[in-house]
Amino acid sequence: MIPRLAATLAVLVAAAPALAQGTPASVYCVNGRIMVERATMSQMQSGRGHSEICIIGPSFDFQPDGVTWVRQNLRSDVGGNCRCR
């Protein structure tokens, strides 16, 4: 049973980068800082405990497009200040 579980876990870990590529990048505000991440809201929340997190922009298939959107529409850079309303 344990070897099978270890093999399954190894396959999932190996597939993780491919799965992340399929997740769109979203523009988030996390604790007052702008982020562009390939993670769902639930993934963002589970990894950050009680942080204040909200989506402040659209989703993008190509993460650098999200960074460009932040610069053009929020007149800031990733890591800049933001607020969840």
VENWOMO-V379103 format. One record per residue. RES is the residue in three letters. PSI is psi as a letter, one per 30 degrees, with the letter a starting at -180 (* if undefined). OMEGA is omega in degrees with one decimal (* if undefined). Layout:
BEGIN
{{RES	PSI	OMEGA} {RES	PSI	OMEGA}}
END
This chain:
BEGIN
{{MET	e	-179.1} {ILE	e	177.8} {PRO	e	178.2} {ARG	e	178.1} {LEU	e	178.4} {ALA	e	178.8} {ALA	e	178.8} {THR	e	178.8} {LEU	e	179.1} {ALA	e	178.6} {VAL	e	179.5} {LEU	e	178.8} {VAL	e	179.2} {ALA	e	-177.9} {ALA	f	-174.9} {ALA	e	179.0} {PRO	e	179.0} {ALA	e	178.5} {LEU	e	-179.9} {ALA	e	179.2} {GLN	f	-179.2} {GLY	f	-179.6} {THR	k	179.6} {PRO	l	175.9} {ALA	k	179.3} {SER	l	177.6} {VAL	j	-177.5} {TYR	l	165.3} {CYS	j	-178.1} {VAL	j	-178.6} {ASN	h	175.2} {GLY	g	179.9} {ARG	k	179.9} {ILE	k	176.6} {MET	k	171.2} {VAL	j	-171.9} {GLU	k	172.7} {ARG	i	179.5} {ALA	k	175.9} {THR	l	178.0} {MET	e	-179.0} {SER	e	176.2} {GLN	e	178.3} {MET	e	-178.1} {GLN	e	-176.8} {SER	f	-179.5} {GLY	f	-174.1} {ARG	g	175.3} {GLY	c	-174.4} {HIS	g	179.0} {SER	l	173.0} {GLU	j	-176.4} {ILE	k	173.0} {CYS	l	175.6} {ILE	k	-176.5} {ILE	g	-179.7} {GLY	a	-178.3} {PRO	l	175.5} {SER	l	-177.4} {PHE	k	175.4} {ASP	e	-176.9} {PHE	j	-172.7} {GLN	e	177.6} {PRO	f	174.6} {ASP	e	176.2} {GLY	e	177.8} {VAL	e	177.5} {THR	e	179.4} {TRP	e	179.3} {VAL	e	-178.7} {ARG	e	-175.9} {GLN	e	-173.2} {ASN	f	180.0} {LEU	f	-179.3} {ARG	h	-178.8} {SER	a	174.6} {ASP	l	172.1} {VAL	k	-174.9} {GLY	f	178.5} {GLY	l	-178.2} {ASN	k	174.7} {CYS	l	177.8} {ARG	k	169.0} {CYS	k	-177.1} {ARG	*	*}}
END
